[in-house]
Amino acid sequence: MIHVFAAIVGTFRALARKCPVCKRTQLVPVSSKGKTVSCKFCGSDVPPPSKEK
């Protein structure tokens, strides 16, 4: 059961992005995972997360 919960949390973390302008966090659709999207709060471009960690 803990593995299922960890998988769900990991999926939501991968789809959460922080806007570089307004600093608010939003979830993006799976279809936009590797694409730049518009912030739903301020309208600026939110790039996909970098691969470097």
JOSUL-V350534 format. One record per helix or strand of 3 or more residues. SS is the DSSP state (A for helix, B for strand). FROM is the first residue (numbers start at 1). TO is the last residue. If there is no record, write none. Layout:
BEGIN
<<SS:FROM:TO> <SS:FROM:TO>>
END
This chain:
BEGIN
<<A:2:15> <B:16:18> <B:25:27> <A:30:32>>
END
